[in-house]
Amino acid sequence: MLLWQQSIGGVRGAPRTTGGADVAVPSPMRIGVIGGAERIEARLKSVASAEGHELEFHAGHMNGTGSGKLRAIIDRCDLLIVITEVNSHAAVLQARDLARRSRRPLLLLRRLGTSQLRLLMN
């Protein structure tokens, strides 16, 4: 079962709890990661699959078909993690807007590595 603290980054769309309590999320789930270094994509996917989850990655490139691919990932995912350090402003803003409109839980993080992802899932 995936647990994440609501107080980390202010998860939008998640059920409200008091005092930053842990929120239980049913397993398995599809996690969307928007932004971040593309070279870590394979490692993030392997960590998620080891925990029984599926991870989809979008590098944050918004030219061409990037906007449509971003929308498709958000429509399919159960939890959206948006990386702000290595990402375009347009991707962050559009991901936040689409997540809010589709009522997807959103977690804004400055950066995400395999250890932090593993902590979020445990």
C-alpha positions as CSV (number, residue, x, y, z in Angstrom):
1,M,0.0,0.0,0.0
2,L,1.4,3.4,-1.0
3,L,1.5,6.1,1.6
4,W,2.4,9.7,1.2
5,Q,2.2,12.6,3.6
6,Q,-0.2,15.2,2.5
7,S,1.9,17.9,4.1
8,I,4.7,17.2,1.6
9,G,4.2,19.7,-1.2
10,G,0.5,20.1,-0.5
11,V,-1.2,17.3,-2.3
12,R,-4.1,18.8,-4.3
13,G,-7.2,16.7,-4.9
14,A,-6.4,14.3,-2.1
15,P,-8.8,13.7,0.8
16,R,-8.3,16.3,3.5
17,T,-6.8,15.1,6.8
18,T,-5.6,17.0,9.8
19,G,-2.0,17.4,10.8
20,G,-0.3,16.0,7.7
21,A,-1.5,12.5,8.5
22,D,-0.6,9.7,6.1
23,V,-3.0,9.0,3.3
24,A,-3.4,5.4,2.2
25,V,-3.6,4.8,-1.5
26,P,-4.7,1.5,-3.0
27,S,-2.0,-0.6,-4.6
28,P,-1.2,-1.1,-7.4
29,M,-1.4,2.3,-9.0
30,R,-0.2,4.3,-12.0
31,I,2.1,7.1,-11.1
32,G,2.8,10.0,-13.5
33,V,6.2,11.8,-13.2
34,I,6.4,15.1,-15.1
35,G,9.9,16.6,-15.4
36,G,13.2,15.6,-14.1
37,A,16.3,14.3,-15.8
38,E,15.5,11.8,-18.5
39,R,18.5,9.6,-17.6
40,I,16.8,8.5,-14.4
41,E,13.5,7.4,-16.0
42,A,14.5,3.7,-16.2
43,R,15.6,3.6,-12.6
44,L,12.4,5.3,-11.4
45,K,10.3,2.8,-13.4
46,S,12.2,-0.2,-11.9
47,V,11.7,1.1,-8.3
48,A,8.0,1.6,-8.9
49,S,7.6,-1.8,-10.6
50,A,9.5,-3.5,-7.7
51,E,6.8,-2.1,-5.4
52,G,4.0,-3.3,-7.7
53,H,3.2,0.1,-9.3
54,E,3.5,1.4,-12.8
55,L,5.3,4.7,-13.6
56,E,4.9,6.9,-16.6
57,F,7.4,9.6,-17.3
58,H,7.1,12.9,-19.3
59,A,10.3,14.9,-19.6
60,G,8.4,18.2,-19.7
61,H,9.1,19.1,-23.3
62,M,6.1,21.0,-24.5
63,N,6.9,21.5,-28.2
64,G,5.2,19.4,-30.9
65,T,3.1,16.6,-29.3
66,G,4.4,17.2,-25.8
67,S,1.2,18.9,-24.6
68,G,-1.0,16.1,-25.9
69,K,1.2,13.4,-24.3
70,L,1.1,15.3,-21.0
71,R,-2.7,15.4,-21.0
72,A,-2.8,11.6,-21.8
73,I,-0.5,10.7,-18.9
74,I,-2.5,12.8,-16.5
75,D,-5.7,11.2,-17.6
76,R,-4.3,7.7,-17.0
77,C,-2.4,8.2,-13.7
78,D,-3.7,7.8,-10.2
79,L,-1.0,10.1,-8.7
80,L,0.9,12.9,-10.4
81,I,4.4,14.0,-9.3
82,V,5.6,17.2,-10.9
83,I,9.4,17.9,-10.6
84,T,10.0,21.7,-10.6
85,E,13.8,21.9,-10.7
86,V,14.4,20.3,-14.1
87,N,11.2,21.2,-16.0
88,S,9.8,23.9,-18.2
89,H,7.5,26.5,-16.6
90,A,4.9,25.6,-19.2
91,A,4.9,22.0,-18.3
92,V,4.6,22.7,-14.6
93,L,1.7,25.1,-15.1
94,Q,-0.1,22.9,-17.5
95,A,0.3,19.8,-15.4
96,R,-1.0,21.6,-12.3
97,D,-4.0,22.9,-14.2
98,L,-4.8,19.6,-15.8
99,A,-4.4,17.7,-12.5
100,R,-6.8,20.2,-10.8
101,R,-9.4,19.9,-13.6
102,S,-9.3,16.1,-13.6
103,R,-9.1,15.9,-9.8
104,R,-5.9,13.9,-9.7
105,P,-3.7,14.0,-6.6
106,L,-0.7,16.3,-7.3
107,L,2.6,16.3,-5.5
108,L,5.0,19.1,-6.4
109,L,8.7,18.3,-5.6
110,R,11.8,20.2,-6.3
111,R,13.6,17.0,-7.4
112,L,13.0,13.3,-7.3
113,G,15.4,10.4,-7.0
114,T,15.0,6.7,-6.5
115,S,15.4,6.9,-2.7
116,Q,12.8,9.6,-2.4
117,L,10.4,7.6,-4.6
118,R,11.0,4.5,-2.5
119,L,10.2,6.5,0.6
120,L,7.0,7.8,-0.9
121,M,5.9,4.3,-1.6
122,N,6.7,2.9,1.8
